[in-house]
Amino acid sequence: MKNDNRRRMTTNHKNQGSFVLKGIAASPGIAISKVFLLRGEAVKIDTTQVESSELEAEVQKFNNAIQKAKNELRALQNRVAQRIGQESAKIFDVHQLLLEDSIIIEETLDAIKKENKSAGHAFYDTMQKYQNTLDESSVEYFQGRISDLKDVKRRVIRHIQGDRTDYLSKLEGSAVIVARDLTPSDTVMLDKRKVLGFATDLGGRFSHVAIMARSMEVPAVAGLRRLSSLVQEGDRLIIDGNAGKVIIHPDEKTLTQYRRLQEKYYEVEQRLSIIRDLPCITLDGKEIELSANLEFSDEVESAKSHGANGIGLYRSDYIYLAKKDLPTEEEQFEEYSKIVKEFPNDPVIIRTMDLGGDKHPQSILIPPEENPFLGWRAVRISLEREDIFNVQLRAILRASVFGNVKILIPMISSLQEILECKTALEKAKSELREEDIPFNPDIDVGVMIEVPSAALLADKIAREVDFLSIGTNDLVQYLLAVDRGNERIAYLYKHLHPAVLRMIKDIIIAGHQQGVWVGMCGEMASDPLATLILVGLDLDEFSVSPFYLPEIKKIIRSVDHSEAERIAERVLEFETACEVEKFMTRIMRKNFKDLII
């Protein structure tokens, strides 16, 4: 039976019935507190036409406001760098670019001079035009960029009007922050000690609130659509950043359940911290690599503190998404080197750009497509835009001198694509040799197995590469024909589906027969219910979000490999995902009572 968990009980505010809203899991954890509702100050614009004699003054007012906004942003960047980290401070780079955008400035000045608009009116209309364009897009990344435009628009107009209102000073005690959207300036101005979590109507995994929440290590849920219109200041709210949902007006039973869950999380974290530096090895001595997935270089500390033995997946996409222009070779080299230097003796696997789908950078024109996840994305872009691919490969190769760097190619669907990628890599190596720039000539190259055709050709593909990494997020949706972003059919998206398990088994066998190791970097690797199965299927490496590292290590260290093999053999006999889930839940509850299952 399908359940719509967006409507559990009444949404009548007067009756205050408990109900659930489902959004996008942006940062893990659980928060229970009163709501601090951040509505934001509505921008008031005087639309009265300006006399011709006053136009020059309006131009000057606009230019002064732009300069003040730039100065203010620099101060904010310094504040973020000191409080959260240099990488988090880079989110303001986009704002500086908007303030320097010649088209925006020219259109605003034209509106002042030719249409007799005030500085505030002209700038508001110009920015609103671009905001409306993004509003019409369903692409998650574009939705995340709306907050950039809003922030810059509000900042400049505030300086034009001479307004210095700080509505964020109203936050007194601890609270969860609820807002239609949160701009970077909003999150910076909030007192970190008082913020227990974030919940926003807009945004997604790439929105600034998500990035900030992860940096602050507080739970966050984005994309809740109408939350800010359903709650009031002081309402009780539960934020479940793991499940990507919020519970409004929770009843006593739900509160008790989540408080116990919070306590258990804390207890588990304390116990798991003891094994942080212990080897990831089964009871009968089989060693398994346990690495971290990273989206941003400022997550390195979290990976290290949770016991990662290297980086199993560094998603290089954000380097492209965070900038208006293409990142230079030097910028990429610095970013990659920073991570590699933190893990000089451990593997650092850098995935080449996986753009397209729901990730559209401003610097690469990706036309609208009927099925973007089946379209021009990832390696298909890399091979067509050889210039961009070459710059990235050169940067990765240069960073390889600082440690054990490996290159991972995403979205491979044919052997020909691998051969073309290897040719591109050899070209980049040849260029660096000619320029006398050092790099590791024997750098390992692997591919992501996330397309069924690649899974079926895994034995052939394994002959051409040094390792395979199973990307279950896409593999599951392609194999089961289920859009993982479609709430209506979300119940069909099951990584414990017998067909998925059988395919994973075949991929691992194919890789081992060709003498290459096989890892997994999809969300399935983070699922405790899947851990014993994957150990039993002889998976060599788990790469998971830092938050899950201790839990997965605990499970691996508590089982004989031979017992895990028996469990894997048993589940492969099942016919439905439900049977697998029930069987594994029983095993985990029996053997791992100290973990949250």
C-alpha positions in Angstrom: 0.0 0.0 0.0 1.3 3.4 -0.9 1.4 6.1 1.8 1.4 9.8 1.3 3.4 10.9 4.3 2.8 14.6 3.5 -0.7 14.4 5.1 -0.8 12.3 8.2 -3.3 14.3 10.2 -5.2 17.6 10.0 -3.3 20.6 8.8 -5.6 22.9 10.7 -3.4 25.2 12.6 -6.0 25.9 15.3 -6.3 22.2 16.1 -2.5 21.8 15.9 -2.7 18.2 14.7 0.6 16.4 14.1 1.6 15.9 10.5 4.6 15.3 8.4 6.1 17.1 5.4 8.6 15.3 3.2 11.5 17.2 1.7 15.1 16.7 0.7 17.6 15.3 3.3 20.2 18.1 3.3 22.2 17.4 6.4 21.9 14.3 8.8 20.8 14.3 12.4 17.7 15.0 14.5 16.6 18.3 16.1 13.6 18.9 18.4 12.8 22.5 19.3 10.6 25.5 18.9 10.4 27.3 15.6 12.2 30.5 14.8 10.4 31.7 11.7 12.6 33.7 9.4 10.2 35.5 7.1 12.7 38.1 6.0 11.9 41.7 5.5 9.8 42.4 2.4 11.6 44.7 0.0 9.6 47.9 -0.4 10.2 49.7 -3.7 9.1 53.2 -4.6 7.9 52.9 -8.2 7.4 56.7 -8.6 9.3 58.0 -11.7 12.3 60.1 -11.0 12.7 63.7 -12.4 15.3 64.0 -15.1 17.3 66.4 -13.0 17.6 63.7 -10.3 18.8 60.8 -12.5 22.5 61.4 -12.0 22.0 61.3 -8.2 20.2 57.9 -8.6 23.1 56.6 -10.7 25.5 57.7 -8.0 23.3 56.1 -5.3 23.3 52.8 -7.2 27.1 52.9 -7.7 27.7 53.6 -4.1 25.3 50.8 -3.0 27.2 48.3 -5.2 30.5 49.3 -3.6 29.1 49.1 -0.1 27.7 45.7 -0.9 31.1 44.5 -2.1 32.8 45.7 1.1 30.1 44.1 3.2 30.5 40.8 1.4 34.3 40.8 2.0 33.7 41.3 5.7 31.2 38.5 5.7 33.6 36.2 3.9 36.2 36.9 6.5 33.7 36.2 9.3 32.7 32.8 7.7 36.3 31.9 7.1 37.1 32.4 10.8 33.9 30.8 12.2 33.4 27.9 9.8 36.2 27.6 7.4 37.8 29.0 4.2 35.9 26.6 1.9 32.5 27.7 3.3 33.5 31.3 2.8 33.7 30.6 -1.0 30.0 30.5 -1.3 30.1 34.3 -1.4 32.2 34.3 -4.6 29.0 34.0 -6.6 27.6 37.1 -4.9 30.7 39.1 -5.7 30.4 38.0 -9.4 26.8 39.1 -9.5 27.8 42.5 -8.1 30.4 42.8 -10.9 28.2 41.4 -13.6 28.4 44.0 -16.4 25.0 43.0 -17.9 23.2 43.5 -14.6 24.9 46.8 -14.0 24.2 48.1 -17.6 20.6 47.0 -17.5 20.1 48.8 -14.2 21.8 52.0 -15.3 19.7 51.9 -18.6 16.5 51.6 -16.6 17.5 54.6 -14.5 18.6 56.8 -17.4 16.1 55.8 -20.0 13.0 54.9 -18.0 13.4 57.4 -15.2 13.3 54.7 -12.5 14.8 55.1 -9.1 18.0 53.2 -8.3 16.1 50.7 -6.1 13.3 50.2 -8.6 15.7 49.7 -11.5 17.9 47.2 -9.7 14.9 45.3 -8.3 13.3 44.9 -11.7 16.6 43.8 -13.3 17.2 41.1 -10.6 13.6 40.0 -10.5 13.8 39.2 -14.3 16.6 36.7 -13.7 15.0 35.4 -10.6 11.8 34.6 -12.5 13.8 32.6 -15.0 15.3 30.5 -12.3 11.9 30.1 -10.6 10.6 28.4 -13.8 13.4 25.8 -13.7 12.8 22.4 -11.9 16.5 21.8 -11.8 17.7 21.5 -8.2 20.9 23.4 -8.7 19.1 26.4 -10.3 16.6 26.4 -7.4 19.6 26.6 -5.1 20.9 29.6 -6.9 17.7 31.6 -6.4 19.0 32.5 -2.9 22.1 34.1 -4.4 20.0 36.5 -6.4 17.7 37.3 -3.5 20.6 37.9 -1.2 22.3 40.3 -3.6 19.1 42.0 -4.5 18.2 42.6 -0.8 21.7 43.7 0.1 22.0 46.3 -2.6 18.5 47.7 -2.2 19.2 47.9 1.6 22.2 50.1 0.9 20.3 52.2 -1.6 17.7 52.9 1.0 20.1 53.3 3.8 18.4 50.5 5.8 20.5 48.5 8.3 17.7 46.4 9.9 19.0 43.2 11.4 15.9 41.0 11.9 18.2 38.0 12.8 19.0 39.6 16.2 15.5 38.5 17.4 16.9 34.9 17.9 17.3 34.6 21.7 17.2 30.9 22.8 17.9 27.7 21.0 15.6 27.0 18.0 15.2 25.4 14.7 15.2 27.9 11.8 12.3 27.7 9.4 12.3 29.9 6.3 11.0 30.2 2.8 14.6 30.3 1.8 17.8 31.1 3.6 20.5 33.3 2.0 24.2 32.9 2.9 24.0 36.2 4.7 21.2 34.8 6.9 23.1 31.7 7.9 26.3 33.7 8.7 24.4 36.2 10.9 22.8 33.4 13.0 24.4 32.4 16.3 25.8 28.9 15.7 25.4 28.0 19.4 21.6 28.6 19.2 20.8 27.0 15.9 19.7 23.3 16.3 18.7 22.8 12.7 17.3 24.2 9.4 14.1 23.6 7.4 13.3 25.5 4.2 10.6 25.6 1.6 13.1 25.9 -1.2 16.6 24.7 -1.9 18.2 21.2 -2.1 21.4 19.4 -1.5 23.4 22.1 -3.3 21.7 25.1 -1.7 23.7 27.3 0.7 21.6 26.2 3.7 22.6 22.6 3.0 26.2 23.4 2.7 26.2 25.5 5.9 24.2 22.9 7.8 26.8 20.2 7.0 29.6 22.5 7.9 27.9 23.3 11.2 27.0 19.6 11.7 23.3 20.3 12.4 20.4 18.6 10.7 18.6 20.2 7.8 15.8 19.4 5.4 15.2 21.5 2.3 12.6 21.6 -0.5 9.6 21.4 1.9 7.6 23.8 -0.3 5.0 25.1 2.1 6.4 24.6 5.6 6.9 28.3 6.4 3.2 29.0 5.7 2.1 26.1 8.0 4.1 27.0 11.2 4.1 29.9 13.5 6.8 31.3 15.8 7.3 29.1 18.8 5.6 26.0 17.3 7.2 22.7 18.2 9.0 21.0 15.3 11.1 17.8 14.7 13.7 17.9 11.9 14.8 14.5 10.8 17.7 15.2 8.5 18.3 11.5 7.9 14.9 10.7 6.5 14.4 14.2 4.9 11.2 15.1 6.7 9.8 17.4 9.4 7.1 16.7 11.9 4.9 19.7 12.8 3.1 19.7 16.2 4.4 16.3 17.2 2.3 14.5 19.7 3.7 13.1 23.0 4.2 9.6 21.6 6.2 11.0 18.6 8.2 13.4 20.8 9.1 10.5 23.2 10.1 8.3 20.2 12.4 11.0 18.7 13.9 12.0 22.1 14.8 8.4 22.7 16.2 8.3 19.2 18.3 11.4 19.9 19.6 9.9 23.1 20.4 6.6 21.4 22.2 8.5 18.6 24.4 10.2 21.2 25.1 7.0 23.0 25.9 5.2 19.8 28.2 8.0 18.7 30.0 7.8 22.0 30.5 4.1 21.7 31.4 4.2 18.1 34.1 6.8 18.6 36.1 4.2 20.5 36.6 2.2 17.3 37.4 5.2 15.1 41.1 4.4 14.8 40.8 0.6 14.8 41.2 -1.3 11.5 38.2 -2.2 9.4 38.5 -6.0 9.6 36.1 -8.9 10.1 36.4 -11.3 13.1 38.1 -13.9 10.9 40.6 -11.4 9.5 39.3 -10.2 6.2 40.3 -6.6 5.7 37.9 -4.2 4.0 38.6 -0.6 3.0 36.3 2.0 4.6 36.5 5.4 2.9 34.5 8.6 2.9 32.3 10.3 0.2 33.0 14.1 -0.1 31.2 16.8 -2.0 33.3 19.7 -0.6 36.8 19.9 0.6 35.7 21.5 3.8 34.2 18.1 4.7 37.7 16.6 5.1 37.9 17.2 8.8 34.6 15.4 9.3 35.9 12.4 7.3 39.1 12.3 9.4 37.3 12.7 12.7 35.0 9.8 11.9 37.8 7.5 11.0 37.9 7.4 7.2 40.8 5.5 5.6 40.9 7.8 2.6 38.4 9.3 0.2 36.5 6.7 -1.9 34.6 9.4 -3.8 35.3 13.1 -4.2 32.6 14.6 -6.3 34.3 17.3 -8.3 31.0 18.7 -9.6 30.7 21.5 -7.0 33.8 23.2 -8.3 31.9 23.8 -11.5 28.5 24.5 -9.9 29.9 27.1 -7.5 31.4 29.4 -10.2 30.0 31.5 -13.0 33.0 30.7 -15.1 34.8 27.4 -15.7 37.3 26.6 -13.0 40.8 27.0 -14.1 43.4 24.3 -13.9 45.1 26.1 -11.1 41.9 26.4 -9.1 41.2 22.7 -9.5 44.7 21.8 -8.7 44.6 23.7 -5.4 41.2 22.1 -4.5 42.3 18.6 -5.2 45.7 19.1 -3.6 44.2 20.3 -0.4 42.3 17.0 0.0 45.2 14.8 -1.0 47.5 16.4 1.4 45.1 15.6 4.3 45.3 11.9 3.3 48.9 11.5 2.1 49.1 7.8 2.8 45.5 6.8 1.9 43.7 6.6 -1.5 41.9 9.7 -2.7 39.5 8.9 -5.5 38.5 11.9 -7.6 35.5 11.5 -9.8 35.6 13.5 -13.0 32.8 15.9 -13.5 29.3 14.4 -13.3 27.4 17.3 -14.7 24.0 17.3 -16.4 20.9 15.6 -15.1 20.0 17.9 -12.2 23.4 19.6 -12.1 23.6 22.5 -14.5 26.6 24.8 -14.2 26.4 28.4 -15.5 29.6 27.8 -17.4 28.4 24.9 -19.6 25.3 25.3 -21.7 23.3 22.1 -21.3 20.1 22.4 -23.4 16.7 21.3 -21.9 16.1 17.6 -22.5 13.1 15.3 -22.2 15.0 12.9 -20.0 18.0 14.7 -18.6 19.3 11.7 -16.5 19.4 9.7 -19.8 20.8 12.6 -21.8 24.0 14.7 -22.2 25.7 14.2 -18.8 28.9 13.1 -17.0 31.4 11.3 -19.3 29.3 12.2 -22.4 30.0 15.9 -21.7 33.6 15.2 -20.9 34.3 13.4 -24.2 32.5 16.1 -26.2 34.0 19.0 -24.4 37.6 17.8 -24.6 39.0 21.2 -23.6 37.2 21.1 -20.3 38.1 17.5 -19.7 41.7 18.1 -20.5 41.9 20.9 -17.9 40.4 18.7 -15.2 42.7 15.7 -16.0 45.8 17.9 -15.9 44.8 19.3 -12.5 44.1 15.8 -11.1 47.4 14.5 -12.4 49.3 17.4 -10.9 47.7 16.8 -7.5 48.7 13.1 -7.7 52.3 14.0 -6.6 51.0 14.6 -3.1 49.6 11.2 -2.4 47.7 8.1 -3.7 45.3 9.7 -6.2 43.0 7.7 -8.4 40.7 8.9 -11.2 37.1 7.7 -11.4 35.1 8.1 -14.6 31.3 8.3 -14.1 28.3 7.1 -16.2 30.3 4.7 -18.4 27.9 2.7 -20.7 30.3 1.3 -23.2 33.9 0.0 -23.6 34.5 2.6 -26.3 34.0 5.5 -23.8 36.7 4.0 -21.5 39.2 3.8 -24.4 38.5 7.4 -25.3 38.9 8.5 -21.7 42.3 6.7 -21.5 43.4 8.4 -24.7 42.4 11.8 -23.2 44.4 10.9 -20.1 47.5 10.0 -22.1 47.3 13.3 -23.9 47.2 15.2 -20.6 50.2 13.2 -19.4 52.1 13.9 -22.6 51.5 17.7 -22.2 52.7 17.7 -18.6 55.8 15.8 -19.5 56.6 18.4 -22.3 56.1 21.2 -19.8 58.2 19.4 -17.2 55.4 19.4 -14.6 55.6 16.5 -12.1 52.7 13.9 -11.8 52.3 10.2 -11.1 52.5 8.5 -14.5 51.1 5.2 -13.0 47.9 6.8 -11.6 45.1 4.3 -11.3 41.9 4.8 -13.3 38.6 3.3 -12.5 35.0 3.6 -13.7 31.7 3.8 -12.0 29.3 0.9 -12.7 26.0 2.7 -12.6 24.4 1.8 -15.9 23.1 -1.7 -16.5 25.0 -2.0 -19.8 28.2 -1.4 -17.9 27.2 -3.9 -15.3 26.6 -6.6 -17.9 30.0 -5.8 -19.5 31.8 -5.6 -16.2 34.2 -8.4 -17.1 35.3 -6.6 -20.4 35.5 -3.2 -18.7 37.6 -4.6 -15.8 40.3 -5.6 -18.3 40.8 -1.9 -19.1 40.8 -0.3 -15.7 42.4 -0.7 -12.2 39.2 -0.8 -10.2 35.4 -0.7 -10.3 33.2 1.5 -8.1 29.5 0.6 -8.0 27.2 3.7 -8.0 24.0 2.3 -6.7 22.0 5.5 -6.7 21.8 5.5 -10.5 22.2 1.8 -11.0 19.0 1.1 -8.9 16.9 3.7 -10.8 18.0 2.5 -14.2 17.7 -1.2 -13.4 14.3 -0.9 -11.8 13.1 1.9 -14.1 12.3 4.1 -11.1 12.9 7.9 -11.0 14.5 8.3 -7.5 13.3 11.9 -7.3 9.6 11.0 -8.0 7.8 10.9 -4.7 4.8 9.1 -6.3 6.8 6.0 -7.1 9.4 6.3 -4.4 8.1 3.0 -2.8 9.5 1.2 -5.9 13.1 2.4 -5.4 14.7 -0.4 -3.4 18.4 -1.1 -3.4 17.7 -4.4 -1.6 15.7 -5.6 -4.5 16.8 -9.2 -5.5 17.6 -8.0 -9.1 19.9 -5.3 -7.7 21.6 -7.8 -5.3 22.2 -10.3 -8.1 23.6 -7.6 -10.4 26.0 -6.4 -7.6 27.1 -10.0 -7.1 27.9 -10.4 -10.8 29.8 -7.1 -10.9 32.0 -8.1 -8.0 32.7 -11.6 -9.4 33.6 -10.1 -12.8 36.0 -7.6 -11.3 37.7 -10.2 -9.2 38.1 -12.6 -12.1 40.0 -9.8 -13.9 42.2 -9.1 -10.8 40.7 -5.6 -10.0 39.2 -4.6 -6.7 35.5 -3.5 -6.5 34.1 -0.8 -4.2 30.7 0.9 -3.7 30.1 4.6 -3.3 26.3 4.8 -3.6 23.9 5.3 -0.7 23.5 1.6 -0.4 27.0 1.4 1.1 25.7 3.6 4.0 22.7 1.3 4.8 23.4 -0.9 7.8 20.8 -3.4 6.5 23.0 -3.9 3.4 26.4 -4.1 5.1 26.5 -7.8 5.9 25.2 -8.7 2.5 27.9 -6.7 0.8 30.6 -8.2 3.0 29.3 -11.6 2.1 29.3 -10.7 -1.6 33.1 -9.9 -1.2 32.9 -6.2 -1.7 36.4 -4.8 -1.2 35.6 -1.2 -0.3 32.8 0.8 1.2 32.7 4.5 0.6 30.1 6.3 2.7 29.2 9.7 4.1 31.4 10.5 7.1 28.5 10.4 9.5 28.0 6.7 8.8 31.7 5.5 8.9 31.7 4.4 12.6 28.4 2.5 12.3 29.5 0.6 9.2 32.9 -0.2 10.7 31.2 -1.5 13.9 29.1 -4.0 11.8 32.1 -5.2 9.8 34.2 -5.7 12.8 31.5 -7.8 14.5 31.0 -10.5 12.0 32.9 -13.5 10.5 33.3 -13.2 6.7 32.1 -16.8 6.4 28.9 -15.9 8.3 28.3 -12.9 6.0 28.7 -15.2 3.0 26.0 -17.4 4.4 23.7 -14.4 4.9 24.3 -13.2 1.3 23.6 -16.7 -0.1 20.3 -16.7 1.9 19.0 -13.3 0.7 19.8 -14.1 -2.9 17.2 -16.8 -2.7 14.4 -14.3 -1.8 12.0 -13.0 -4.5 11.1 -9.5 -3.1 12.8 -6.6 -1.5 10.4 -6.8 1.3 11.6 -10.3 2.2 15.2 -9.1 2.2 14.4 -6.1 4.4 12.5 -8.2 6.9 15.2 -10.9 7.1 18.1 -8.4 7.5 16.1 -6.3 10.1 15.7 -9.4 12.2 19.4 -10.3 12.0 20.5 -6.7 12.8 18.2 -6.4 15.7 19.3 -9.7 17.1 23.0 -9.1 16.7 23.4 -5.3 16.9 21.1 -4.1 19.7 23.4 -1.3 20.4 22.9 0.2 17.0 19.9 2.1 15.7 18.2 -0.1 13.1 
